[in-house]
Amino acid sequence: MKIHREGYPILAFSGAFLVVVNLLLLFWLPHGGWQGFQLPAGLLSLLFFGLILQFFRVPRRPLALRKDHVLSPADGKIVAIEEVYEPEYFRDQRLKVSIFLSVFDVHVNLNPVSGKVRYFKYHPGKYLVAFHPKSSERNERTTLVIRADNGQEILLRQIAGFLARRIVWYVARGMWVTQGQEFGFIKFGSRVDVLLPLGTEVLVALGDRTVGGKTRLARLEGQD
């Protein structure tokens, strides 16, 4: 396991802040009622730092790359599988699979297919809880469309949640991307939507847990 580069500034700031707080408790308030608080404060500081550290973890795991499948772009839980109208790019009906990422999930986002980035746009917005039905329309988010090798286009949305206050992406329109390659990161709880052509065979069910780069969300048509 390694720590994601997006976590370095936050971990450095948090670590320095917690050290300063604990030093103040240790040297400036050595006597009286505060003295008994020093050990619990130190333990709470370690726990808090550990929670932040685990959020930015990136497990070393083998990927299950398959060009005939759409792989999960993130670790999380399937919270929606439904037909929706997509107004931004396709302007028609699509099959949406939504993955909710809690603060305890790995938050690296991976390309579900290989292909060319046909469209990308960042949308500023609100910070509703990520599982809110309107979060995909109102929250801060990105929209990414990849044209797979078989010509089908897959749309992805990174959606910020109540705690997530920054979406990071590493792609741009016109780029060629590889299945399983990292395309972004969302800090703290969030959601990723995958929009597929109608009629696509979905291989997951509501409530299933997904593993980024390993879980097969759907089967692509027209692949060998």
C-alpha positions, 0 to 999 in steps of 0.5 A: 500500500502507498499514500496518494500524492493528493494526501501529502499536503493535508497529512503534512498540515494535519500532522504539524497542527496535531504536534503543536496542539499536543506540545502546548498541552505538554509544556504550557499546561503541565499542571492542574486539571489539564494534566490528565488530558494530555494522554487522551489528547495524544491518543485522539490525535493519533486516531484522527491522523490515522483516519486521514491517513487511511483515506488517502491509502492506495492498495497495491492490487492486481487489476482484472483488465478485460476489454469486453467489460466495463470495470468499476471506476471506484471502490464503494457500494452500488446505490442505483441502477436505473434508466435516466435522461442524460441532458449534458452530452448524450441528450437521451436515455441512458442506463446509470450505475451509481457507486457511493464512496464512504470516507472509509473507501479507497477514493482513487478513480480508475478508467473503466474502459480503454479509449479516447476522451471525447468530452470533459467538463468541470461543474462547480456546485453545491455539496449535498450528501452524495447519495442525494438523488439531486447530487448528480445535477447540483453538486460540484462534479466532472463529466468525462466521456470515453469512446471505447474500442468498440465505438460505444461511449461511456460517461463518468461523473465524479460527484462531490459529497457533503464532506468532499470539497475538492475533485481532482482529475488527470484527463483532458479531451482528446487524450487516449486512456487505458483501462485501470489507469487512474483518472482522478481522485475525490477527497472524502465521501463522494459518488461516481456515476457510470452511464451506459447505453440502453440494453447494456448487460449489467453484472452488478446488483443494488447493494453490491460492493465494488472494487476499482479496477476489478469488479465488472460492472457491465459487458460491452457489446461488439467486443471479441 
